[in-house]
Amino acid sequence: GKMAAPMTEGSPALEPGAAPYGNFPNYSRFPPPEGRVSLLPGGLLRSLFPSAARPLLGLDVGCNSGELSVALYRHLLGLQESEGSLEQPEAGKDLNLLCCDIDPVLIERAQQLSPFPASISFANLDIMDPSAREPFLSSYLGQFGRSTFDIVFCMSVTMWIHLNHGDSGLMEFLSFLSSLCKYLLIEPQPWKCYRAAARRLRKLGRKDFDHFRSLAINGDMAERITQILTKDCAMELVCCFGNTSWDRSVLLFKSNGSNDKGAEPSEQQQ
């Protein structure tokens, strides 16, 4: 099913836990982006795409208000915190990043605050709505004469897809992402986060997630998602970059159909 309209800042219910799609107003700052990007080695794009044509194209699914998207962009291109598009006019020649989120208020904030408006695009999109995503993503890729992205980022999004769309929705989501890219960088939420999200809703007296009690895909979610991607989605696990301080694995997968295999950062494997 299609996601309903998300909570926005115009809504009276902004208590912690009142964002059933993970669209917390300040989520990208808590925890801060550095907790993720610091796990990624410098020169990652060069090692993965040593000879691919530039610009590389990236997609960030569930970008919230964009802080993590911008931090990833800076880190991948080796840009300093103080540098924006005016200081780095060449950045867009190396990487263009499309970032999407279900919440239009968060997207508006991201657009207003982006230091790289020419090379990072923010769009309001329900990634689980095929009638919306297919033409939009095809149009974006078509601007570059491309049919897929080089890399997709999915940071702390899988739980919200899973809770709102069930096991079949999670499987469809992962299958769709794997079809979109050569590399997928994904940070699944562990099962304890599912329980915490359900508990927050109950404490607020809200209706439980439709699928929470019927999910057969459960337990070690990093392992379960790895199994789905490798067994059902024609991807292989290239590397685990380790765990964040809040116990979430950052995993890099490669499409087995990829023509540009690049150099695998095997020294980072754990």
N, C-alpha and C positions, 0 to 999 in steps of 0.2 A: 504494500500500500504506500501511498504518498504521505510524506511527513506533513503534519498540520503546520499552520503558521506558528513560528517560534515566539517565545517570550522576547520582548524588546524593552528598551529603557522606558518606554511609555507605559509599561505595564506596572500595576501596583505590586506585583509579586516578584520581588527580586531577592528574596531571602536565599541564602545558600541552599542549593538543591532545587530551586524553582526553575531550572533550565533543563527541561527533559530531553533536549537534543545536544547537551553539552555546550550550549551557547551562553556560557557565563560571561557577564560584561567585562571582567578583568582577568579572564582565565590565562591569557598569554603571558601575564606578568607574574602569576602565582601558580606554579613555580616559574622563575625567570628563564628566558631562552637559553642562557649560558649553560644550564644544566644538561641540555641536549647537544648543542653545537660543540661544546668542549670535548665530547666523545668522538667527534668526527675528525679524521686526520687531515692535516693541511694538504692541499694538492689533490683532493679526492677526485675532482672532476677531470683533472689531467690524467690521473691513473686509469679512470674508467673509460675516458673518451680521448685517447691520445691522438687520434687522427680524424675524428668526426668533424664534419663541417660545423662552423659556428654561424649564428648563435645556437647554443644548445637550448632546448626547450624543456622547462620544468612545470609541473602542476602540483600545487599544494592543496590538498583536499581537507576542508574543515579548518580554515585558516584563522578563525576567530577575528580579532581586530588587527591582526597582521604583524604583531611584534616578533613572533617566532619566524614568520616568513622572511622578514627583513633581516633578522639575525642569521638565518640560514644563507640568505643571498650574500650578505657581507662575508661570512665565513668561507663559503665556497669560492668566492672570487678574491679572497685575501684582502678585503677592504677594511679600513679602520672604522671605528664607531663614529668618528667625526665626519667621515666622508659620505657625501650624497651624490646625486646625479650631476650636480654642477661641477663638483671636483673630479668626478669620474665619468666623463662623457662617453668613454669607450666601454663601460660596463655592459650595456645592452648588446654590444657586438659579441660578447662572450656567452651571456645567459639571459634569456627572457623567461620570466616566471609568471604563470597565471595562478592566482589564488582564489579559491571559492569557499563560500560558507552559506548556510541556510538562513542566516540572520541578516536582514538588510541593514539594520542599525549598526551592527559590528562592521559590515563591509563599508558603510559610509564613513565610519571613523577611520578605518584602515586607509581609505582613499585620501582622506584629509591629511593624515599624518605621514604618508609614504614619502621617504626621501628619494625614491627612485621611480617617479611616476611614468617615465618613458619606458622602463624595462620591467617593472613589476605591475601587473594588472590585477585588480581586485573585482570580483563579480559575485553577485547574489545568485546562488544556484543550489537547488536541491539535487544533489548528486544521485539520489535514488529515484529520480523521476526521469525515465528514459526519454520522454517526449520533450523535456527541457534540455537535458544534458547533451543528447546526440547532436542536434543542430548547432548548439552553442560551441561545443568543443571542436566539432568539425570546422566551423567557421574560423575559430581561432587558429587551428592548425593550418587551415588553408591559406592564411595570410603568409605563411612561411613555406608553402608548398609541401607540407608534411601531412602524414596520416597518423603519426603517433608521437608521444613525448619521449624525450631521452630519459628523463627521470621523473618519478612521481613520489611525493612526500605524503605520508599518512600518519600524522603524529597525534596519538591519543584520540583517535576517532572511532576505531573498530567497536569499542564497547557501545557507543551510542547507536551505531547502525544495528548492532546485534540486539540491543534491548528494544529498539523501536520496530525492527523488521524481522526478528527471529532468526533461527538457524539458517533458513533458506535465504533470508535477506543478506546475512553475513557472507554466505557462500557466493551469492550473486555479485555482491559488492567486490569481493576479492577477485573473482573471475573477471569482472569488468576492469578493475585496476590493472590486472596482469596483462590484459589485452591492449592496454593503452600505452605501454612503455617498455623500454629496454631494461631499466633498473627501477626497483621499488624500495624506498627506504620507509620502514614502517615501525611504529612504536605502539604495540598493543597494550591495553590496560590489563593488569592481572585480575583474576577472579575476585579478589577482595574488594576491588573498586566497584564491581557490579553490586556486591552486597551493600557497600556503603551508599551507592547511588539510590538503591531501592529503599534503604533505611531513611535517607534524607526525605524522600517523597512521603513515606509513611509518617514521619515526624511532622510534616507540614499538613497532614490530613488529606493528601492528594491521592488520586487513583494510582495504583501500582502500575509499573510498566506491563504492557499487555503480554509480553513474552517471557518475562523473567523466570517464572516458576516452571516453564515448559522447555527451557533451553537444554538440549542434549549435548551441545558443544559447550563444555565447561571445564573447570579444573585449571590446568596449566595452559593459559591462553596463548602465550608465546609459542609453546610447543604445538598446540592445536592449530593455530594459524599457519605455522611453518608446515605442518602436515597438509593442510588444505592447499597452500600455494605450491608445494612441491609435488604432491600426488594428483591434484585435480586441475592445476592452473599452468602447468608446463613451466614452472620457475624452479630455480635452484638457489639454495642459501649460499651466498658468497661470504658473508661475514656477520658476526655479532660484534658490534662495537662496544659492548659492555652494557652495564645497567646504570640508569640515572640514580641519584641519591634517594629518589622516591620509588625505587625498585621496578623500573620499567625497562625492558630490553629494547635496544635500538638495533634493528635487523636490516641487512641489505640483501635483496633478492635480485636475481638476473633472469630475464626471459631466456628460455632455452632456444627460442627462435631468433635471438639477437644476432645480427650480422656484425655488430661492433662490440667485440667481447672486451676489449680494453685490457688493462692490467688489473688483476684482482688484488686488493689490499690484504693479502693473506697474512702479512705480519701482524695485522690488527685482530686476527681471529682469536676468539676466546672460547 
